[in-house]
């Protein structure tokens, strides 16, 4: 069994989050924020649907729809 390096995974997650967030903010300069966010959501859902079992996917979608998420508190782009 492969040992998981949690510290490295955390660094990788932070790096990819920052890179994709930066790209999203650049896209928001050209396209409406809702269009950018919707595109990221569509990509994410499609990827999850590909890698998760149907029951896992359904549970994840239910969790997402039932979880209160605070808005981003950054600079307004519109």
FIBAPA-264161 format. One record per residue: residue number from 1; residue in one letter; x, y, z of N, C-alpha, C, O in turn. Coordinates in pm, 1 decimal. Example, Ala and Ser with C-alpha at 12.3 -4.5 7.8 and 13.67 -1.06 7.14 Angstrom:
BEGIN
{1,'a',{1319.0,-569.0,780.0},{1230.0,-450.0,780.0},{1320.0,-330.0,780.0},{1423.6,-331.9,846.5}}
{2,'s',{1285.0,-225.0,708.0},{1367.0,-106.0,714.0},{1290.0,3.0,787.0},{1340.9,113.8,803.9}}
***
This chain:
BEGIN
{1,'x',{84.5,-117.7,0.0},{0.0,0.0,0.0},{89.3,124.4,0.0},{185.0,132.8,76.9}}
{2,'x',{57.8,218.9,-85.0},{135.3,341.5,-96.9},{108.1,433.9,21.5},{-6.9,460.7,56.3}}
{3,'x',{216.7,482.1,82.8},{203.5,574.9,194.8},{167.9,713.2,140.9},{229.7,761.5,46.0}}
{4,'x',{69.9,775.1,201.0},{24.6,907.2,158.9},{98.0,1013.3,239.1},{98.7,1010.3,362.2}}
{5,'x',{159.4,1106.4,168.8},{228.8,1218.7,232.7},{128.2,1333.8,243.5},{108.9,1410.1,148.8}}
{6,'x',{65.1,1344.8,359.6},{-40.2,1444.6,381.4},{12.6,1586.6,361.6},{-55.2,1670.4,302.3}}
{7,'x',{131.7,1613.2,410.5},{187.9,1748.0,396.3},{205.5,1783.5,249.2},{176.4,1896.0,208.6}}
{8,'x',{253.0,1687.9,168.7},{270.8,1713.9,25.8},{135.3,1729.3,-42.6},{119.2,1815.4,-129.1}}
{9,'x',{38.5,1647.4,-4.9},{-95.9,1660.4,-62.0},{-155.0,1797.2,-31.0},{-218.6,1858.8,-116.6}}
{10,'x',{-134.0,1844.8,91.3},{-182.7,1977.7,128.9},{-117.6,2086.2,43.8},{-184.3,2179.2,-1.6}}
{11,'x',{13.4,2073.5,22.6},{84.0,2170.9,-61.5},{33.2,2165.6,-204.9},{11.8,2269.3,-267.6}}
{12,'x',{14.1,2044.2,-256.9},{-36.7,2028.8,-393.3},{-176.9,2088.0,-406.4},{-207.3,2156.2,-504.2}}
{13,'x',{-262.0,2061.4,-307.3},{-397.8,2114.4,-309.9},{-397.5,2266.1,-307.1},{-471.8,2330.3,-381.2}}
{14,'x',{-313.8,2323.5,-221.6},{-304.6,2469.7,-214.6},{-253.9,2526.7,-347.2},{-303.6,2629.1,-394.3}}
{15,'x',{-155.5,2460.6,-406.7},{-100.2,2509.2,-533.7},{-204.9,2505.4,-645.5},{-221.4,2603.4,-718.2}}
{16,'x',{-274.3,2394.5,-659.2},{-372.0,2385.6,-768.2},{-490.1,2479.1,-742.9},{-544.0,2537.8,-836.8}}
{17,'x',{-530.8,2493.3,-615.3},{-638.2,2586.6,-584.1},{-598.4,2727.7,-624.8},{-674.6,2797.3,-691.9}}
{18,'x',{-479.0,2769.8,-584.1},{-433.7,2905.0,-615.7},{-420.7,2928.0,-766.0},{-457.8,3034.1,-816.2}}
{19,'x',{-368.9,2830.2,-836.8},{-353.0,2844.4,-982.1},{-488.8,2855.1,-1051.7},{-508.3,2940.7,-1138.0}}
{20,'x',{-582.0,2768.1,-1013.9},{-714.1,2771.1,-1077.9},{-793.6,2894.6,-1036.4},{-867.7,2951.1,-1116.9}}
{21,'x',{-778.1,2936.6,-910.3},{-848.1,3057.0,-865.2},{-797.1,3179.0,-941.6},{-875.6,3264.1,-983.5}}
{22,'x',{-665.8,3186.8,-959.2},{-607.2,3297.3,-1035.6},{-660.4,3297.2,-1179.4},{-693.3,3402.3,-1234.3}}
{23,'x',{-668.3,3179.4,-1238.7},{-721.0,3170.5,-1373.9},{-868.2,3213.8,-1377.9},{-910.8,3282.9,-1470.5}}
{24,'x',{-943.9,3173.2,-1278.4},{-1084.7,3212.1,-1273.0},{-1098.8,3364.1,-1263.0},{-1183.8,3423.4,-1329.5}}
{25,'x',{-1015.7,3426.6,-1180.3},{-1023.3,3571.9,-1165.8},{-986.1,3642.2,-1297.1},{-1045.1,3744.7,-1331.1}}
{26,'x',{-890.5,3588.6,-1369.2},{-856.5,3645.7,-1500.0},{-972.1,3629.3,-1597.7},{-1001.4,3720.1,-1675.5}}
{27,'x',{-1037.7,3513.9,-1593.9},{-1153.3,3490.9,-1681.8},{-1266.8,3587.7,-1648.1},{-1341.2,3629.8,-1736.7}}
{28,'x',{-1280.0,3623.0,-1519.1},{-1385.9,3714.9,-1477.1},{-1363.3,3856.5,-1529.5},{-1455.7,3937.9,-1530.5}}
{29,'x',{-1242.5,3885.6,-1572.4},{-1215.9,4016.0,-1632.9},{-1279.2,4025.4,-1772.1},{-1308.5,4134.7,-1820.6}}
{30,'x',{-1299.8,3910.7,-1835.1},{-1353.9,3906.9,-1970.7},{-1498.6,3856.2,-1975.8},{-1576.8,3899.9,-2060.2}}
{31,'x',{-1533.4,3765.0,-1886.3},{-1664.7,3701.0,-1886.5},{-1737.5,3726.7,-1754.5},{-1673.5,3754.7,-1653.1}}
{32,'x',{-1869.9,3717.4,-1755.0},{-1944.1,3733.8,-1628.7},{-1903.3,3628.2,-1524.8},{-1877.8,3512.6,-1558.5}}
{33,'x',{-1897.7,3670.3,-1399.4},{-1857.8,3579.5,-1291.3},{-1942.8,3453.3,-1287.5},{-1891.3,3344.0,-1264.0}}
{34,'x',{-2073.6,3468.3,-1310.6},{-2162.7,3352.2,-1308.1},{-2126.8,3252.4,-1418.5},{-2140.2,3131.5,-1399.6}}
{35,'x',{-2081.7,3302.0,-1532.0},{-2043.3,3214.5,-1641.9},{-1917.2,3136.2,-1604.3},{-1907.4,3016.5,-1631.5}}
{36,'x',{-1822.5,3203.6,-1542.5},{-1698.2,3138.3,-1502.1},{-1727.5,3034.3,-1393.5},{-1682.3,2920.2,-1402.7}}
{37,'x',{-1802.3,3073.6,-1292.1},{-1834.2,2981.7,-1182.8},{-1912.9,2861.3,-1233.4},{-1885.8,2747.8,-1194.1}}
{38,'x',{-2009.6,2886.1,-1320.0},{-2089.5,2777.4,-1375.7},{-2005.2,2680.2,-1456.2},{-2028.3,2559.3,-1452.6}}
{39,'x',{-1908.3,2732.2,-1528.1},{-1819.2,2646.7,-1606.1},{-1734.3,2559.9,-1514.8},{-1718.1,2440.5,-1540.2}}
{40,'x',{-1679.7,2619.0,-1408.3},{-1601.4,2540.1,-1312.0},{-1688.8,2432.9,-1246.9},{-1645.0,2319.2,-1229.0}}
{41,'x',{-1811.8,2468.7,-1211.6},{-1902.4,2370.2,-1150.8},{-1932.3,2256.0,-1247.2},{-1930.6,2139.3,-1208.1}}
{42,'x',{-1959.5,2289.3,-1372.2},{-1990.0,2185.5,-1471.7},{-1871.8,2091.0,-1489.2},{-1889.7,1969.5,-1497.3}}
{43,'x',{-1751.7,2146.4,-1495.0},{-1631.8,2063.2,-1508.8},{-1615.8,1973.6,-1386.3},{-1590.7,1853.8,-1399.2}}
{44,'x',{-1630.5,2032.3,-1267.1},{-1613.3,1955.6,-1143.6},{-1715.3,1842.6,-1133.1},{-1679.9,1729.2,-1100.7}}
{45,'x',{-1840.5,1873.5,-1160.3},{-1945.1,1771.3,-1150.5},{-1918.9,1658.7,-1249.6},{-1935.7,1541.3,-1216.9}}
{46,'x',{-1878.6,1694.2,-1368.4},{-1849.7,1592.5,-1469.8},{-1732.6,1503.8,-1425.5},{-1736.6,1382.1,-1443.5}}
{47,'x',{-1629.7,1564.4,-1368.4},{-1515.5,1485.6,-1321.5},{-1556.0,1394.4,-1205.8},{-1519.6,1276.9,-1203.7}}
{48,'x',{-1631.0,1448.2,-1109.8},{-1676.8,1365.1,-997.7},{-1765.0,1250.5,-1046.2},{-1752.5,1137.9,-998.1}}
{49,'x',{-1852.3,1277.9,-1139.3},{-1941.3,1173.3,-1190.9},{-1859.7,1061.7,-1257.2},{-1900.4,945.4,-1256.2}}
{50,'x',{-1746.1,1097.4,-1313.9},{-1659.8,999.1,-1379.0},{-1587.0,910.9,-1277.5},{-1570.5,791.2,-1301.2}}
{51,'x',{-1543.3,967.7,-1164.9},{-1458.3,892.0,-1072.8},{-1531.3,833.3,-951.9},{-1477.8,744.0,-886.3}}
{52,'x',{-1650.9,880.6,-921.1},{-1724.2,829.7,-804.7},{-1826.7,724.9,-845.5},{-1878.5,725.8,-957.1}}
{53,'x',{-1854.5,635.2,-752.8},{-1964.8,540.3,-771.9},{-2095.2,620.3,-768.9},{-2100.6,726.2,-706.4}}
{54,'x',{-2200.1,571.6,-835.2},{-2325.9,647.3,-839.1},{-2377.9,689.8,-701.5},{-2424.1,802.8,-685.6}}
{55,'x',{-2370.9,601.1,-602.6},{-2419.7,635.5,-468.1},{-2333.2,745.2,-405.9},{-2385.8,837.2,-343.3}}
{56,'x',{-2201.6,736.2,-422.4},{-2111.4,838.2,-369.9},{-2138.5,973.3,-435.8},{-2138.4,1076.8,-369.0}}
{57,'x',{-2161.5,971.6,-567.0},{-2189.7,1095.3,-639.1},{-2318.7,1158.5,-587.8},{-2324.1,1279.3,-564.4}}
{58,'x',{-2421.1,1078.0,-570.5},{-2550.2,1128.4,-521.4},{-2534.6,1189.0,-381.9},{-2587.1,1297.1,-355.1}}
{59,'x',{-2462.9,1120.2,-293.4},{-2441.7,1172.1,-157.6},{-2363.4,1303.6,-160.8},{-2394.5,1396.5,-86.3}}
{60,'x',{-2263.2,1310.8,-246.0},{-2184.6,1433.2,-256.1},{-2271.9,1548.9,-303.7},{-2264.4,1658.5,-248.2}}
{61,'x',{-2354.1,1526.1,-405.3},{-2440.5,1631.6,-457.7},{-2542.1,1676.5,-352.7},{-2572.4,1795.4,-342.3}}
{62,'x',{-2594.2,1582.1,-275.3},{-2686.6,1617.8,-167.4},{-2616.2,1702.8,-62.3},{-2672.3,1800.9,-13.5}}
{63,'x',{-2494.4,1665.5,-27.8},{-2416.8,1741.8,70.4},{-2392.8,1883.1,19.7},{-2407.6,1979.5,94.8}}
{64,'x',{-2356.3,1895.8,-105.9},{-2331.7,2027.6,-164.1},{-2457.7,2113.5,-158.4},{-2452.3,2230.5,-120.4}}
{65,'x',{-2570.5,2055.0,-196.2},{-2694.1,2133.8,-201.3},{-2746.2,2170.9,-63.0},{-2822.9,2266.3,-49.4}}
{66,'x',{-2705.8,2097.0,39.0},{-2755.4,2122.6,174.2},{-2658.2,2203.1,261.0},{-2691.3,2237.6,374.5}}
{67,'x',{-2539.6,2233.1,209.4},{-2437.1,2301.1,287.9},{-2440.4,2450.9,262.1},{-2440.0,2495.6,147.4}}
{68,'x',{-2443.6,2527.8,370.5},{-2440.7,2672.7,359.2},{-2296.6,2717.0,337.6},{-2208.9,2685.4,418.0}}
{69,'x',{-2272.4,2789.0,231.1},{-2137.3,2833.7,197.0},{-2134.8,2986.0,199.1},{-2214.2,3050.7,130.7}}
{70,'x',{-2043.1,3043.7,278.0},{-2035.6,3190.4,281.2},{-1981.8,3243.8,148.8},{-1903.8,3175.7,82.2}}
{71,'x',{-2021.8,3363.5,109.9},{-1971.2,3422.2,-14.8},{-1824.1,3458.0,-2.9},{-1772.3,3479.6,106.6}}
{72,'x',{-1758.3,3463.7,-116.8},{-1618.7,3505.9,-123.5},{-1611.4,3652.0,-82.8},{-1690.6,3733.4,-130.3}}
{73,'x',{-1518.2,3686.2,3.9},{-1506.3,3822.6,56.4},{-1393.6,3900.2,-9.8},{-1328.5,3982.2,54.9}}
{74,'x',{-1370.0,3875.3,-137.4},{-1263.7,3945.1,-207.5},{-1315.6,4067.8,-278.3},{-1430.1,4108.5,-258.3}}
{75,'x',{-1231.6,4126.6,-360.7},{-1275.8,4245.3,-436.0},{-1385.6,4210.4,-534.3},{-1384.7,4103.0,-594.6}}
{76,'x',{-1479.4,4301.0,-550.0},{-1589.3,4281.2,-644.3},{-1537.0,4293.2,-785.7},{-1458.0,4382.5,-816.3}}
{77,'x',{-1580.9,4203.6,-871.5},{-1534.7,4203.5,-1009.2},{-1636.8,4260.6,-1105.9},{-1610.6,4267.9,-1226.0}}
{78,'x',{-1752.4,4301.1,-1056.0},{-1854.2,4355.8,-1146.4},{-1906.4,4488.1,-1097.8},{-1992.7,4547.8,-1162.2}}
***
